[in-house]
Amino acid sequence: MSRPVSHWFAALGGMPEPRPPLDGPRTVDVCVVGGGYTGLWTARELLRADPALEVLVVERDVCGFGASGRNGGWVQGEIAGDPATWDARRGAGGAAAMHHAIRETVGEVERAVAEDGIDCDLHRGGTLTVAQTPVELERLLTMVDGVRAAGGWDDDADALLDADTLGERVAIRGGLGAWSSSACARIQPAKLVRGLAAAVERAGGTIVEGTAATAIEPASGGRPASGR
């Protein structure tokens, strides 16, 4: 297939030929709709927990066609938004729980890639959030205080750098300070999504592509999967 989708798939020679579509009614233990990271990771974990399960992944186009094959290539252990918002949603400690869960995800990706032998150019180099003006520095310190107050700061992963220490790390004009975090890795997204799909199939799962889900309904006595 020669359709342009993303830089990442272009680097692999373009989109792969789709797997065969669903060719008729089929009843399975679990039907996963969508062959992106979420769907493929779900299928992978289900099969790891119970290899006897019949797991079917239904993808309208090809695995990774959507956001999983078009993202920035970062596995970043940082929550978005104000920690107070997460506490309001999940109760006291909600922001801290989310911080720790997302940070653990970086390590989980590393473990899964190693276990399944997925070559996705993974490298854990961390991040620097840099302040170049007094206003930016004030903003940065406020953000760090918020993370600490929410219980999301990890002395083993996080550090607040002054201007001199930042200068030893990287030459940035006007750098006044930075927040350094090791909870970030980079990947080649298309390689990761294709590697996950292959891992699901090796574990006994089935992936059908070119198959659009037309309805998702509560199970009632083994309703067969259907698509077009």
N, C-alpha and C positions, 0 to 999 in steps of 0.2 A: 504494500500500500504506500502511495507516495504523498498522501495528504499531510500538509504541514500542521503540526499540533503544538509543538514546543521545541525550544532549543535542546531539551534533554533527549527527546525522541529523535530529533534530527541528528544528534551526535551518535546515535545507534543505527543510523541508516534509514530512519523513518519509522512509521507505524508498522507493527508486525501484522502478518495475516491473521485474521480472527479465528478463534477456535470454532468448531461447528456449533450451530445454534441448537436450542432445545427442539427435538424432533417429534415431540408428542407428549401426552400426559405422563407425569412421573410423580410418585409419592416418595418423599424422603423424610428423614428425621428433622433436618434443619435446612431451610432454604434461605440463603443470604442474598439480599437484593443489592447489587452494586459491587463492582470489582475494583474499588479503590483501596486505600490503606485500611480504612475502617472495616470494610467487608472482608478483605483478605486476612487481616489480622484476627478478626473474629473466627473465621473458618479455621485458621491455623491453631488457635487456642482451643477451640472445641475438639479438634482432632487430636491434639496433644493430651487433652483431658480424657477423651474416650475414643480411641482409634476405631472402635466398632461403629461409630455413628456414620450414617449416610448424610453427607453434607454437600449441598449443591449451591454454587455461586452463580447467580444470573446477572449478566452484564449486557447492557443495551448496545454498547459499541465494542471496545476492547478494553481490557484491564488497564487502568491508568489513563484513560482518555480524558477524564475530568481533571479536577484540581490536583489529584495525586501525581499526575504527570506534568503539571504546569506550575508548580510552586517554586519558591525561592531556593529550595535545597537545604533548609536549615532545620535541624532537630534541636529546638530551643526550649530549655526548661524554665520558662518564665510565664507567669499568668498575665493576661491582659486586663486592664481596667484597675479601678480603685479597690484595694483589699476590703474596704468597708462594704462594697457592693456584694462581695462574696460572703462576708459574714451575715449580711442582711438576707441573702438567699438561703444559706445553709446553717445559720446559727453561729454562735460564738465558736471561733476556731475554724470556721469554714475556709477562710482565706489561707490559713496555715496548712490545713489539710490539702488544699488544692495546690499550693506551692510545692509541698513535698511530693505529691502524686505526680505532678508534671516533671519535677526534677528526676524522679525515679524512672520516668519514661525514657529519658536519654540513655540511661544504663540498660533499660530493657531492650531498646532498639539495638544497642551494641551486642547484647547477649544473643538476641534472635539472629542477627546477621552472622555472628560467629557460629552458632549452632547449626544454621541451615546452609552455611557456606555461600552466602550471598555476597557477590562482589559488587558493591555499590559506591566505591570510593569513599567510604566513611572515614572521617578524621575528626577527632575531638580536640578542638583548639580553643574553645571558650569564646567569650565575648568581652568587649570593652565598651561601656557607655561613657562617652567623653564629654566633658564640659569645657567650652572654649571662651565663655564670657561669665562674668559674675552672676548674671541672671540664670544662666544654664547651670552653674555650680550650685546656686541656691535650690534650683529645681531638683537637681540630682540628689542633694543631701536630704531634701524633703521626701523624695521617692525612697531613698535608702531607709530613712527613719520609719516610713510606712511599712516597708517590708519587715524591718526588725520588730515593729510593734505588732505586726500580724503573725509573728513567729515563723516567718519564712526565710530568715537569714541563716546561712550555714557557714560557720567559720572555716570549715574545710574547703568550701567551694567559692566563697565570696570574699572580696577584699575591697576596701576603699583606698584608692591610690592618690597621693598628693602629686603636685606638679612634677617634682623631681623624679619620683618613682615611675610616673607615667612616661616621662621623657626617656627613662632607661628601657622601657618596653617598646615604644613607638614614637617616631618624630611627627608630632601634630602641632601645627602652628597655633600658638596661644593656648595650648592645653593647660588647664588649671587643676584638673583632677579627673578621676574616672572611677567607675564601679566595674571591677573585674569579676567575672563569673566563669567558672569552668563548666557550667551546666549547658553546654551547647556543642553540637557537632554539625558537620556538613556532610551531605550525601549527594549522589546523583539520583534524583527522584525516579527517573524512568527505569534505571537499573534495579532500584529497590522494589518498585511495584512488580516488575517482571520476575524478580527473584522470589518475592513472596508468593506470586501465583504458581511458580514452579514448585515451591515448597508445599503449598496446599495440595497440589496434584500428587507429589511424592508421598504425602501422608494419607492418600486415599480419597481426597475430595475430588469433586467434579466441577469444572468451570465451563459454562456455556456462554458464548458471546454472540453479538448480533441478535440478542433476545431481550425485548422490552417487557418489563413487568407491567401488566395491565390492571392488576388489582392486588391489594394486600389486605387480607381479612383474618380475623381470629380463627385459630384452628378449631375444627369441629369434626372429630372422628377421621382425621387423616385426609384432609382436602388435598387433591393433587396440585402440583405446581403447574402454572400455565403462563404462557407468554406468546409473543409473536415476533 
